[in-house]
Amino acid sequence: METEYDDERQAFSFIIGIAVGTLLGAGFALLVAPQSGRRTRRQIQRAAEDIGDGTRERLGDASEDVRRRAQRAVRAAERRRDRMRDTVRRSIAHPEE
């Protein structure tokens, strides 16, 4: 009969196995890589910079889109407020209509 402790131990062992396997795989890849470590690091750095640039651009686009939508919502709310105010004023000025 397995206990909760056994389940946690198995999960921990699995995570440790993945971590060790990842480290071994990365080390092996560096050993057999057809280019120097310096060149590989530069490629990784450029790729990370490209990802960062793309992310910043997408965030900028998204924030601009949110700003435009918020402005449209504010204008629509102001128009509704003005129409409601005009309706109230008319009903006060001419209560019989």
Buried (B, 14 or more C-beta within 10 A) or exposed (E): EEEEEEEEEEEEEEEEEEEEEEEEEEEEEEEEEEEEEEEBEEEEEEEEEEEEEEEEEEEEEEEEEEEEEEEEEEEEEEEEEEEEEEEEEEEEEEEEE
